[in-house]
Amino acid sequence: MLESDMRLSGPTTGQRGARAASHIAVAVLASLTLAGCSIPLAELPSLGGSDPATAKDADGYMAVNLTPAQRPEKVLPPEERTKVENELIAARERQAAAAAAAAAATTTAR
């Protein structure tokens, strides 16, 4: 075979190596790009991340047929609720009065 025939027959060894290196680089970049879209390793079922106690719905809502767990504390009786509401109203009125007095003091000080 002539030297000119060898050049026309295909890529040289150096060109094959460069092509292989570019294919590897493309594969590495593609895998890194896709890794950004993956789930955390702790949530992979093969690593034991599918614990039903920590499993959650995709949208964060409970299933329709599930009822929430009962609260450990009891609901306030109406008398206590009225008392707490009145205390909160009184605290709000005290804060409003203090804010009005502070605003009046700053406007007269100018």
Secondary structure, 3 states (H helix, E strand, C coil): CCHHHHHHCCCCHHHHHHHHHHHHHHHHHHHHHHHCCCCCHHHCHHHCCCCCCCCCCCCCCCCCCCCCCCCCCCCCCHHHHHHHHHHHHHHHHHHHHHHHHHHHHHHHHC
